[in-house]
């Protein structure tokens, strides 16, 4: 990808235009991080870009943005521009093609506003980005309030960049974030918000980012259900780490870098039902918190327009995160039912994080179940083919389609998983015995 981006810059420069890498790839390069993509800015106008490059798609031509496709890679190639008016809180009402300095000044943060010429090894920094990068500061370019009002999602982006890189806020930037925190849910599509939250979740600074969102005032308007965990006390004998918020942040902090996104969301939401189910009887109790948590997870993830499959997985993980203790005592057929579930290993990851988020931590049950799981997979590495169909059950027992058929199928499956029934003939015989 990098060599191809340099070829595109060479093509643009050979035609007499300025052309640089822009934004995040320059920032990452200066931080010693391998860039994931290479955006290009140029003095060439969109028509000239399309004429010069072999395969292009006008993804945002009205804003001067052309997608160039070359060597099986995609590159955004944008004409230098200045913007005016952001009535929708996201897109400029009008643009004007201009020069590199004016283009830099319209961008969000100083660390994202630098350009780099890979052919001459020159950095073009019109906004003090290198200075802020060295000082580890997140600073809006120009007037921070204007930058926020142009695109309200920049509030979340500031939180993400600050905690992804372990930086601090420049004071005026922090003040503007606090002042305008409530705008994060105005004129920002739920899909854009979800994308930014997912990037936060996958970064190394997710816990610090949530702490920041709570401090700035973003969390109470964006995810009030998460905010409610703060100050929700837990029984001290089991949770010496503190309240539900402290426990959840500690659990989130324990996750390895390779953890999948649904697991991260499930860990964040696994105890989100506790504030609504808090009761003090012989001790603090949260009876029914997993069911309430499942409902809240459903509401949050659907509100953010998450894919249906992700919603269902996270809800399942939240709903079942307390089942590990009874699992040990289950019959072998029932154990194998859970062990063969496609989300089981992710459930184990949530369970481990839950344990590591608790003081004192105890992984003995986790390790015991993991050993049982491995033993099961050695004996039965995959789901066996069903011995009978629902139609055969209805025909033999004279049943109509409904819950009863499902119950019989489940009983049959557990007996098969326990290897009490291994053939079609044995299954038919067992079914006959139910008449």
TIVO-445305 format. One line per 2 residues: number of its first residue (from 1); for each residue x, y, z negated of N, C-alpha, C. Coordinates in steps of 0.02 Angstrom, whole numbers, plus 50000, padded with zeros to 5 digits. Atoms other than C-alpha are relative to their C-alpha. Layout:
<tidrens>
NUM	X/Y/Z/X/Y/Z/X/Y/Z  ...
</tidrens>
This chain:
<tidrens>
1	50041/49940/50000/50000/50000/50000/50043/50064/50000  49957/49941/50004/50136/50124/49953/50035/50016/50066
3	49967/49985/49935/50236/50105/50117/49950/50026/50052  50050/49978/49951/50075/50126/50217/49979/50072/49987
5	50018/49931/50016/50029/50285/50124/50055/50048/50024  49944/49958/49976/50202/50354/50167/49997/50006/50076
7	50006/49997/49927/50173/50309/50351/49946/50051/50020  50054/49953/49984/50010/50409/50350/50025/50071/49989
9	49972/49933/50012/50099/50559/50272/50048/50019/50056  49953/49987/49945/50234/50543/50406/49961/50019/50064
11	50041/49984/49941/50100/50543/50543/49973/50070/49997  50029/49933/50008/50019/50699/50474/50054/50054/50005
13	49946/49951/49997/50186/50788/50453/50030/50006/50070  49975/49999/49931/50244/50739/50627/49956/50044/50045
15	50047/49958/49961/50089/50830/50693/50001/50072/49976  49993/49930/50022/50143/50988/50601/49961/50019/49939
17	50040/49986/50059/50037/50973/50445/50038/49986/49935  49976/50019/50066/50079/50973/50261/49961/49939/49978
19	50034/50059/50025/50039/50809/50175/50037/49975/49938  49971/50022/50063/50067/50748/49997/49958/49944/49969
21	50040/50038/50047/50016/50617/49872/49969/50049/49951  50035/49954/50045/49892/50693/49751/49970/49964/49940
23	50040/50023/50057/49818/50671/49579/50031/49945/49959  49982/50053/50046/49826/50510/49480/50063/49963/50017
25	49940/50038/49981/49962/50425/49581/50064/50039/49983  49941/49958/50019/50081/50572/49550/50009/49998/49925
27	49997/50005/50074/50038/50573/49365/50030/49934/49978  49977/50066/50020/50065/50385/49350/50074/49990/50018
29	49931/50007/49979/50228/50392/49447/50046/50035/49950  49959/49962/50048/50296/50525/49328/50000/49968/49931
31	50003/50035/50064/50240/50420/49179/50034/49931/50003  49968/50066/49993/50330/50267/49248/49951/49943/50007
33	50052/50050/49990/50166/50177/49286/49991/49988/50075  50010/50015/49929/50140/50088/49452/49929/50023/50021
35	50066/49977/49979/49998/50181/49541/49959/49944/50032  50045/50049/49970/49846/50078/49591/49977/50020/50069
37	50017/49976/49933/49805/50187/49741/50038/50065/50013  49963/49941/49980/49878/50332/49836/49954/50046/50040
39	50041/49950/49966/49766/50480/49876/50045/50050/50034  49958/49955/49960/49831/50600/50007/49962/50065/50012
41	50029/49934/49982/49800/50787/50031/50042/50029/50056  49967/49975/49940/49842/50881/50188/49971/50067/50022
43	50024/49938/49969/49827/51046/50279/49958/49986/50062  50040/50018/49941/49747/50952/50425/49926/50002/49982
45	50072/50000/50014/49560/50979/50439/49971/49931/50016  50027/50067/49991/49442/50829/50444/50001/49975/50072
47	49999/50021/49930/49429/50826/50634/50071/49980/50021  49931/50015/49983/49618/50829/50649/50022/49934/49968
49	49983/50063/50033/49634/50688/50522/49972/49941/50040  50032/50053/49961/49512/50582/50623/50036/49989/50067
51	49965/50006/49935/49605/50619/50785/50069/49968/49992  49931/50024/50009/49776/50578/50713/50004/49928/49976
53	49996/50067/50030/49737/50419/50617/49956/49952/50038  50032/50048/49954/49684/50261/50704/49930/49980/49979
55	50066/50022/50022/49538/50201/50597/49979/50040/49939  50023/49957/50055/49438/50320/50488/49925/49994/49991
57	50071/49999/50017/49270/50332/50401/49986/50067/49966  50013/49933/50029/49194/50504/50362/49959/49997/49936
59	50038/50012/50062/49144/50460/50183/49978/50064/49965  50020/49936/50030/49139/50642/50127/50025/50057/50043
61	49972/49952/49953/49179/50741/50282/49979/50072/49985  50024/49933/50015/49072/50888/50226/50041/50032/49944
63	49956/49975/50053/49192/50903/50077/50074/49993/50020  49932/50006/49975/49346/50872/50184/50033/49935/49985
65	49972/50065/50020/49368/50690/50132/49987/49947/50054  50003/50053/49949/49405/50554/50260/50033/49937/49970
67	49969/50063/50021/49437/50370/50221/50041/49973/50059  49957/50029/49949/49585/50304/50319/50013/49927/49984
69	49988/50072/50009/49601/50116/50344/50059/49979/50043  49939/50018/49965/49772/50051/50388/50035/49944/49963
71	49964/50057/50030/49867/49888/50358/49961/49967/49944  50045/50032/50049/49717/49817/50263/49995/50039/49934
73	50007/49958/50059/49719/49962/50138/49957/50060/50016  50041/49940/49993/49602/50109/50109/50034/50058/49965
75	49970/49939/50028/49664/50286/50078/49952/50058/50009  50037/49938/49992/49567/50444/50042/50048/50054/50022
77	49960/49945/49974/49639/50584/50146/49956/50062/49999  50043/49941/50010/49572/50755/50096/50036/50063/50022
79	49974/49935/49980/49596/50927/50169/50004/50046/49940  49995/49950/50053/49659/51063/50051/49936/50041/50000
81	50062/49961/50002/49504/51153/49989/49993/50036/49934  50023/49969/50063/49432/51271/49860/49925/49991/49997
83	50071/50013/50010/49260/51247/49786/49966/50061/49969  50038/49948/50034/49122/51364/49731/49930/49974/49985
85	50068/50020/50020/48961/51331/49634/49993/49926/49992  50014/50071/50013/48915/51165/49554/49931/49995/49969
87	50068/49996/50028/48727/51180/49533/49975/49932/49976  50023/50067/50022/48706/50990/49515/50046/49970/49947
89	49956/50026/50052/48845/50973/49386/50047/49947/50023  49954/50051/49975/48948/50865/49501/50034/50023/50065
91	49972/49984/49934/48971/50923/49682/50000/50075/50012  50000/49929/49985/49022/51095/49745/49944/50018/50049
93	50052/49977/49954/48885/51195/49829/50030/50022/50067  49966/49978/49938/49011/51263/49954/50075/49988/49993
95	49927/50009/50001/49192/51228/50001/50031/50044/50054  49963/49963/49950/49324/51321/50098/50068/49967/50008
97	49935/50030/49989/49476/51240/50177/50053/50054/49987  49953/49950/50023/49629/51324/50104/50070/49971/49998
99	49930/50023/50004/49809/51290/50047/50010/49956/49938  49986/50048/50054/49894/51173/49925/49990/50030/49931
101	50005/49970/50066/49900/51295/49779/49927/50008/49980  50071/49992/50016/49714/51336/49788/49966/49932/49988
103	50028/50068/50010/49674/51150/49803/50017/49974/49931  49979/50023/50067/49773/51114/49645/49958/50034/49946
105	50035/49961/50051/49681/51250/49549/49927/49979/49991  50070/50020/50006/49509/51173/49584/49992/49933/49963
107	50003/50068/50029/49554/51005/49503/49987/50002/49925  50023/50002/50070/49511/50946/49327/50054/50015/49949
109	49949/49993/50052/49667/50923/49218/50068/50013/50031  49934/49982/49973/49842/50989/49239/50040/49938/50018
111	49961/50060/49985/49915/50814/49233/49975/49964/50063  50028/50029/49939/49802/50767/49381/50004/50047/50059
113	50001/49949/49947/49837/50923/49484/50065/50009/50037  49935/49994/49966/50013/50891/49547/50001/49963/50066
115	49990/50032/49935/50067/50845/49724/50073/49978/50005  49933/50026/49992/50217/50745/49779/50011/49981/50073
117	49981/50017/49932/50304/50730/49947/50049/49942/49998  49955/50058/50004/50377/50553/49958/50055/50001/50052
119	49948/49997/49947/50476/50600/50114/50058/50044/49979  49947/49954/50022/50573/50741/50030/50015/49993/49925
121	49993/50010/50072/50556/50682/49849/49990/50067/49963  50014/49936/50032/50481/50851/49801/49932/49998/49964
123	50062/49991/50036/50349/50885/49668/49976/50071/50010  50030/49933/49992/50232/51031/49701/49951/50008/49941
125	50038/49992/50062/50164/51087/49532/49982/50074/49991  50024/49931/50004/50060/51246/49536/49963/50016/49935
127	50045/49991/50058/49969/51220/49371/50032/49977/49933  49966/50018/50062/50100/51168/49241/49988/49928/49978
129	50014/50069/50016/50062/50983/49251/50059/49964/49969  49941/50034/50027/50240/50925/49219/50013/50019/49928
131	49989/49976/50068/50254/51032/49064/49951/49966/49951  50050/50033/50043/50092/50960/48992/50012/49925/49995
133	49984/50071/50001/50144/50785/49041/50057/49986/49950  49945/50008/50047/50307/50807/48944/49977/50011/49928
135	50025/49985/50068/50212/50880/48795/49944/49952/49979  50055/50048/50012/50082/50740/48807/49935/50036/49982
137	50061/49961/50011/49937/50862/48821/49949/49989/50055  50055/49998/49952/49767/50850/48904/49974/50071/50000
139	50021/49930/49993/49726/51024/48968/49961/50009/50065  50037/49983/49940/49592/51081/49088/50038/50053/50039
141	49970/49948/49957/49656/51183/49235/49955/50062/49996  50038/49938/50002/49603/51365/49216/49954/50002/49938
143	50048/49993/50054/49449/51399/49109/49968/49933/49985  50026/50067/50014/49402/51237/49019/49924/49995/50004
145	50073/50002/49997/49218/51283/49006/49976/49998/50072  50018/50002/49928/49208/51316/49193/50010/49931/50028
147	49986/50066/49973/49288/51148/49230/49947/49950/49977  50051/50046/50026/49162/51058/49119/49933/50013/50035
149	50065/49984/49969/49013/51151/49194/49998/49980/50073  49997/50024/49931/49072/51102/49368/49982/49927/50005
151	50013/50072/50000/49064/50917/49326/50000/49976/49928  50007/50017/50071/48997/50861/49158/50035/49934/49982
153	49966/50063/50014/49079/50690/49175/50073/50012/49977  49932/49984/50021/49245/50777/49144/50009/49996/49924
155	49997/50009/50072/49202/50769/48959/50025/49930/49984  49979/50069/50011/49217/50580/48963/50070/49986/50029
157	49934/50010/49969/49367/50587/49080/50055/50027/49954  49951/49972/50047/49458/50698/48954/50014/49951/49944
159	49993/50049/50054/49425/50571/48817/50040/49940/50025  49965/50060/49974/49484/50428/48929/50074/50013/50010
161	49929/49987/49986/49646/50508/48987/50040/50012/49935  49965/49985/50063/49691/50571/48813/50019/49935/49964
163	49988/50061/50038/49675/50398/48736/50033/49944/50040  49966/50048/49957/49733/50295/48884/50076/50010/49996
165	49929/49985/50000/49901/50384/48877/50028/50017/49931  49977/49982/50066/49909/50421/48691/50020/50073/49994
167	49985/49929/50000/49907/50610/48720/49958/50035/49946  50042/49958/50043/49828/50754/48622/49964/50051/50044
169	50036/49948/49964/49704/50888/48674/50035/50068/49989  49981/49929/50007/49763/51065/48708/49942/50035/49964
171	50054/49973/50043/49663/51171/48581/49939/50027/50037  50058/49972/49966/49553/51266/48704/49960/49946/50036
173	50034/50057/49969/49515/51104/48795/49957/49963/49948  50038/50033/50053/49462/51023/48630/49939/50041/49981
175	50057/49957/50019/49352/51172/48584/49945/49997/50052  50050/50003/49947/49265/51165/48753/49964/49933/50000
177	50031/50066/50003/49234/50978/48735/49948/49998/49944  50046/49999/50057/49153/51003/48564/49939/50044/50017
179	50055/49953/49985/49049/51152/48625/49950/49970/50050  50043/50025/49946/48981/51060/48777/49988/49925/49998
181	50006/50073/50005/48975/50880/48713/49933/49974/50024  50067/50023/49982/48787/50867/48741/49988/49997/50075
183	50009/50000/49926/48809/50899/48928/50018/49934/50032  49977/50062/49971/48882/50726/48951/49942/49958/50029
185	50057/50038/49973/48706/50657/48983/49958/50041/50047  50037/49958/49953/48650/50801/49093/50034/50001/50068
187	49975/49997/49931/48671/50793/49282/50057/49951/50014  49953/50054/49987/48780/50638/49268/49959/49937/50010
189	50037/50062/49990/48711/50479/49343/50023/49948/49950  49983/50054/50047/48705/50330/49228/50054/49955/50027
191	49949/50042/49969/48811/50234/49352/50070/50030/49991  49935/49967/50009/48951/50363/49342/50023/49997/49927
193	49984/50005/50072/48942/50364/49152/50024/49930/49983  49981/50070/50013/48949/50174/49148/50070/49985/50027
195	49934/50011/49970/49100/50173/49264/50055/50029/49956  49950/49967/50043/49192/50295/49150/50006/49962/49934
197	49997/50039/50063/49145/50196/48993/50036/49933/50011  49965/50063/49986/49205/50035/49075/50075/50011/50004
199	49928/49984/49996/49372/50117/49113/50028/50011/49929  49979/49991/50070/49382/50169/48930/50006/49933/49966
201	50000/50066/50032/49338/49993/48874/50060/49958/50021  49945/50041/49974/49473/49917/48984/50069/50031/49986
203	49936/49967/50014/49606/50043/48931/50027/49975/49933  49971/50019/50064/49723/50015/48786/49978/50044/49942
205	50019/49953/50052/49644/50159/48691/49926/50004/49987  50073/49999/50007/49462/50108/48678/49978/50022/49930
207	50019/49984/50069/49452/50119/48488/50010/50075/49987  49986/49929/50010/49534/50290/48484/49951/50043/50040
209	50048/49963/49959/49418/50346/48625/49932/50004/49966  50064/49998/50035/49263/50297/48526/50003/50044/49938
211	49990/49955/50057/49333/50385/48373/49996/50073/50024  50003/49933/49971/49357/50539/48483/49929/50020/50019
213	50069/49986/49979/49182/50528/48556/49956/50016/49939  50038/49987/50062/49112/50521/48379/50019/50069/49972
215	49976/49936/50027/49219/50669/48324/49976/50060/50041  50018/49945/49956/49180/50778/48474/49925/50012/50001
217	50073/49994/49998/48993/50743/48466/49970/49968/50061  50024/50033/49939/48980/50644/48628/49959/49938/49983
219	50030/50065/50013/48932/50479/48548/49927/50005/49980  50069/49995/50026/48773/50539/48462/49950/50015/50055
221	50047/49988/49944/48699/50596/48628/50004/49946/50053  49991/50049/49947/48771/50462/48741/49982/49929/49977
223	50013/50066/50027/48764/50305/48632/49981/50006/49926  50019/49990/50071/48667/50349/48473/49997/49935/49961
225	50003/50064/50034/48648/50164/48435/50068/49980/49971  49932/50013/50026/48837/50151/48415/50016/50048/49943
227	49990/49950/50053/48843/50312/48313/49968/49977/49934  50036/50021/50060/48718/50234/48192/50038/49949/49958
229	49960/50049/50038/48846/50103/48141/50044/50035/49949  49957/49963/50047/48947/50239/48054/49960/50013/49937
231	50034/49989/50064/48901/50245/47871/49953/49945/49980  50043/50057/50017/48806/50080/47874/50041/49951/49958
233	49960/50040/50046/48875/49991/47721/49991/49925/50011  50002/50072/49996/48917/49805/47718/50018/49971/49931
235	49983/50029/50065/48934/49683/47571/50076/49996/49991  49928/49993/50009/49107/49717/47500/50035/49933/49994
237	49967/50065/50010/49140/49535/47455/50017/49966/50066  49986/50030/49934/49137/49490/47640/50034/50050/50048
239	49975/49949/49953/49188/49655/47722/50037/50056/49963  49961/49950/50036/49325/49746/47628/50029/50054/50046
241	49975/49950/49952/49371/49839/47788/49957/50063/50002  50042/49940/50000/49223/49958/47766/49932/49988/50031
243	50068/50004/49973/49059/49994/47853/49999/49965/50068  50008/50036/49936/48991/49922/48015/50044/50031/50054
245	49957/49965/49952/49084/50054/48116/50073/49977/49991  49930/50021/50013/49251/50012/48033/50012/49929/50023
247	49994/50070/49979/49222/49827/48061/50002/49993/50076  50005/50005/49927/49174/49850/48244/50063/50026/50033
249	49939/49972/49970/49324/49961/48283/50060/49954/49988  49946/50047/50014/49441/49837/48198/49995/49938/50045
251	50011/50057/49955/49364/49695/48300/50021/50017/50071  49983/49977/49933/49382/49794/48461/50075/50007/50008
253	49927/49990/49999/49562/49835/48418/50037/49934/50007  49966/50065/50000/49603/49649/48401/50001/49967/50068
255	50007/50035/49935/49558/49606/48582/50065/50003/50040  49941/49999/49956/49702/49554/48696/49987/50041/50063
257	50005/49960/49939/49737/49657/48853/49961/49965/50055  50031/50039/49946/49671/49517/48964/49925/49988/49990
259	50071/50013/50016/49497/49517/48884/49954/50027/50054  50048/49981/49948/49354/49523/49009/49952/50054/49974
261	50043/49944/50017/49236/49672/49013/49937/49979/49961  50059/50019/50039/49078/49578/48954/50017/49984/49927
263	49980/50015/50068/49173/49516/48801/50012/50064/49961  49986/49936/50034/49230/49693/48760/49934/50034/49980
265	50064/49970/50017/49051/49757/48769/49965/49960/49946  50032/50042/50051/48989/49609/48666/50030/50013/49932
267	49968/49985/50064/49117/49646/48531/49977/50068/49974  50024/49934/50020/49066/49829/48529/49928/49996/49973
269	50071/50002/50016/48882/49780/48516/49980/49943/49954  50020/50061/50035/48889/49620/48413/49962/50014/49935
271	50035/49983/50063/48832/49707/48252/49958/50063/50006  50038/49938/49990/48736/49852/48329/49930/49996/49970
273	50065/50009/50030/48577/49779/48255/50000/50008/49924  49996/49997/50073/48639/49796/48075/49967/50062/49970
275	50032/49942/50031/48585/49976/48041/49923/49994/49995  50073/50006/50000/48404/49934/48086/49975/49944/49955
277	50021/50057/50041/48402/49777/47977/50030/50002/49930  49968/49994/50065/48494/49841/47823/49950/49992/49943
279	50041/50008/50060/48418/49782/47658/50045/49984/49941  49963/50017/50061/48483/49774/47479/49955/49958/49956
281	50037/50046/50044/48419/49622/47386/50049/49976/49947  49947/50022/50046/48537/49510/47285/50068/50027/50022
283	49942/49965/49971/48667/49589/47400/49975/50033/50063  50018/49970/49935/48669/49690/47561/49989/49944/50050
285	50016/50051/49950/48586/49587/47697/49980/50034/50066  50020/49977/49934/48554/49606/47884/49961/49945/50035
287	50039/50055/49971/48425/49470/47917/49970/50021/50067  50027/49986/49934/48379/49463/48101/50041/50049/50041
289	49962/49949/49963/48520/49579/48156/50022/49977/50069  49978/50023/49933/48572/49467/48301/49944/50010/50052
291	50055/49990/49953/48399/49475/48379/49991/50074/50015  50006/49927/49990/48389/49663/48351/50059/50024/50042
293	49941/49981/49961/48566/49678/48421/49991/49983/50073  50013/50020/49930/48515/49583/48577/49953/50050/50034
295	50047/49952/49972/48370/49704/48603/50034/50067/50014  49965/49937/49991/48480/49857/48580/50050/49995/50057
297	49953/50011/49944/48613/49785/48697/49963/50003/50066  50042/49998/49940/48476/49760/48826/49984/50072/50018
299	50018/49930/49988/48421/49941/48807/50059/50042/50025  49941/49960/49981/48596/50016/48817/50024/49983/50070
301	49969/50020/49936/48660/49914/48964/49953/50012/50059  50047/49984/49946/48501/49935/49066/49996/50075/50010
303	50000/49927/49994/48501/50121/49029/50060/50023/50042  49940/49982/49963/48677/50127/49100/50004/49966/50068
305	50004/50033/49934/48623/50025/49253/50054/49948/50012  49953/50054/49992/48739/49880/49221/49970/49945/50044
307	50025/50057/49961/48726/49730/49339/49962/49952/49955  50043/50045/50039/48593/49607/49282/50040/49944/49968
309	49961/50056/50026/48719/49467/49261/50041/50020/49939  49961/49976/50057/48828/49571/49145/49955/50012/49940
311	50047/49989/50054/48676/49623/49043/49982/49934/49966  50021/50065/50028/48621/49442/49021/50057/49968/49961
313	49944/50031/50036/48795/49384/48971/50013/50035/49934  49987/49963/50062/48822/49522/48843/49945/49986/49949
315	50056/50015/50045/48648/49493/48769/50008/49930/49970  49991/50069/50025/48684/49305/48755/50056/49997/49948
317	49943/50000/50046/48851/49337/48670/49981/50033/49933  50022/49966/50061/48773/49459/48546/49952/49955/49961
319	50051/50041/50033/48628/49342/48510/50029/49940/49964  49974/50063/50026/48737/49190/48475/50065/50007/49960
321	49934/49993/50031/48889/49265/48389/50002/49974/49928  50002/50025/50069/48831/49200/48218/49989/49924/49996
323	50020/50071/50000/48803/49018/48270/50057/49952/49986  49943/50045/50005/48977/48950/48239/49998/49954/49939
325	50002/50043/50060/48951/48886/48062/49951/49942/50008  50045/50057/49988/48794/48784/48104/50023/49954/50056
327	49977/50041/49944/48880/48723/48263/50040/49940/49975  49958/50054/50026/49002/48617/48161/49958/49941/49977
329	50042/50053/50028/48859/48519/48083/49952/49969/50050  50047/50025/49950/48763/48488/48244/50019/49930/50023
331	49985/50065/49968/48747/48313/48321/50043/50011/50062  49953/49994/49945/48873/48279/48459/49967/50023/50065
333	50034/49979/49939/48745/48298/48598/49985/50074/50001  50014/49929/50005/48697/48470/48535/50064/50041/50004
335	49935/49966/49994/48879/48520/48513/50020/50007/50073  49979/49999/49930/48915/48472/48692/49956/50046/50042
337	50045/49952/49966/48763/48572/48749/50031/50070/49998  49971/49933/50006/48848/48729/48682/50070/50003/50031
339	49932/49999/49974/49026/48681/48729/50001/50005/50077  50002/50000/49927/48975/48658/48912/49967/50062/50029
341	50031/49938/49976/48888/48827/48921/50053/50043/50033  49949/49962/49964/48977/48939/49048/50029/50060/49961
343	49976/49943/50038/48993/49081/48921/50033/49980/49934  49978/50021/50067/49056/48975/48776/50069/50027/49981
345	49934/49974/50018/49239/49025/48785/49999/50075/49987  50008/49929/50014/49187/49207/48793/49968/50010/49931
347	50030/49997/50067/49080/49176/48639/50054/49988/49947  49944/50012/50046/49235/49106/48554/50044/50063/49993
349	49960/49938/50003/49327/49267/48599/49966/50052/49957  50038/49953/50043/49189/49370/48518/50005/49979/49927
351	49996/50026/50068/49191/49258/48365/50069/50014/49969  49932/49987/50025/49380/49276/48348/50008/50074/49983
353	49995/49928/50013/49369/49466/48363/49960/50019/49938  50042/49988/50059/49229/49466/48233/50039/49982/49937
355	49961/50022/50058/49340/49369/48114/50060/50046/49987  49941/49957/50008/49494/49478/48147/49980/50071/49981
357	50024/49934/50020/49387/49633/48119/49976/50001/49929  50023/50006/50069/49348/49573/47944/50060/49994/49953
359	49949/50006/50052/49456/49595/47788/49966/49971/49938  49944/50040/49973/49500/49467/47728/49980/49960/50061
361	50012/50039/49939/49515/49381/47897/50010/49926/49987  49994/50073/50007/49491/49194/47912/49983/49968/50067
363	50010/50032/49934/49515/49101/48076/49994/49924/49995  50002/50073/50008/49500/48926/48004/49941/49969/50037
365	50059/50027/49965/49323/48898/48071/50009/50007/50075  49986/49990/49929/49372/48971/48240/50046/49945/50026
367	49951/50050/49978/49521/48853/48252/49970/49930/49999  50032/50066/50004/49417/48703/48198/49953/49989/50059
369	50047/50007/49943/49284/48736/48331/50038/49995/50065  49960/50004/49939/49416/48764/48464/50029/49930/50010
371	49974/50069/49996/49490/48593/48423/49944/49952/50020  50058/50041/49981/49316/48513/48433/49983/50009/50074
373	50014/49984/49930/49290/48600/48600/50049/49963/50046  49949/50033/49958/49453/48532/48671/49989/49925/50001
375	50013/50072/50003/49412/48356/48612/49940/49983/50044  50061/50012/49959/49240/48369/48695/50017/50002/50074
377	49984/49993/49929/49313/48427/48860/50041/49941/50025  49962/50059/49980/49432/48280/48861/49952/49941/50014
379	50048/50055/49992/49284/48160/48841/49949/50014/50054  50052/49981/49952/49163/48257/48952/50018/50068/50029
381	49973/49936/49975/49250/48391/49056/49949/50044/50037  50049/49959/49964/49095/48448/49151/49929/49974/49988
383	50071/50017/50009/48906/48447/49148/49982/49938/50043  50019/50059/49960/48841/48273/49200/49937/50014/50041
385	50061/49994/49960/48709/48255/49335/49940/49977/49959  50059/50020/50039/48533/48247/49257/49978/49929/50019
387	50023/50069/49988/48466/48069/49238/49929/49998/50028  50069/49997/49975/48285/48121/49274/49984/50071/50021
389	50024/49934/49980/48197/48265/49359/49938/50019/49961  50061/49978/50032/48057/48369/49289/49939/49968/50030
391	50057/50032/49966/47941/48293/49419/49989/49929/49974  50005/50068/50026/47981/48117/49357/49970/50000/49930
393	50027/49995/50068/47944/48170/49178/49926/50014/50002  50071/49983/49996/47777/48248/49226/49959/49940/50024
395	50036/50057/49971/47728/48096/49328/49994/49942/49948  50001/50056/50048/47775/47969/49192/49957/50016/49939
397	50036/49982/50061/47700/48064/49045/49932/50033/50013  50064/49969/49983/47553/48138/49139/49996/50072/49976
399	49998/49930/50024/47605/48317/49098/49992/50049/50058  50002/49944/49954/47568/48480/49186/50064/50041/49991
401	49941/49957/50010/47711/48603/49217/49991/50045/49939  50005/49958/50059/47749/48697/49057/50057/49987/49951
403	49948/50004/50051/47851/48707/48896/50016/49928/49980  49990/50069/50022/47826/48524/48852/50049/49964/50045
405	49953/50032/49953/47918/48469/49009/50071/50023/49984  49934/49973/50016/48063/48583/48963/50028/49970/49936
407	49979/50031/50063/48068/48512/48787/50025/49929/50010  49980/50069/49986/48077/48334/48853/50067/49999/50038
409	49937/49996/49962/48214/48382/48976/50058/50016/49954  49947/49983/50047/48314/48459/48834/50019/49941/49956
411	49986/50060/50041/48295/48303/48725/50040/49950/50041  49966/50047/49956/48348/48196/48872/50073/50021/50011
413	49932/49975/49987/48498/48307/48908/50045/49989/49940  49958/50008/50060/48560/48302/48728/50018/49926/49989
415	49986/50072/50007/48545/48112/48724/50052/49979/50052  49951/50015/49948/48641/48105/48887/50069/50027/49981
417	49936/49971/50022/48776/48223/48819/50031/49961/49943  49975/50042/50055/48789/48113/48665/50018/49930/50023
419	49987/50065/49969/48808/47964/48784/49957/49944/49970  50048/50049/50023/48658/47879/48704/49962/49971/50060
421	50031/50022/49937/48582/47869/48879/50050/50015/50055  49948/49990/49949/48700/47844/49025/49977/49983/50071
423	50023/50019/49933/48595/47775/49170/49929/50023/50010  50069/49982/49983/48434/47816/49260/49951/49951/49968
425	50044/50052/50028/48359/47652/49200/49990/50010/49925  50005/49987/50072/48398/47691/49018/49957/50061/49986
427	50039/49939/50008/48322/47863/49038/49926/49986/50011  50070/50018/49987/48162/47791/49113/49971/49960/49941
429	50022/50040/50057/48150/47665/48971/49985/50045/49940  50010/49953/50056/48170/47804/48843/49937/50042/50010
431	50058/49959/49984/48039/47909/48932/49936/49960/49989  50058/50043/50010/47917/47763/48930/49982/49994/49926
433	50010/50008/50073/47941/47751/48741/49964/50062/49971  50032/49939/50025/47871/47928/48724/49924/50000/50012
435	50071/50002/49984/47700/47879/48792/49958/49987/49938
</tidrens>
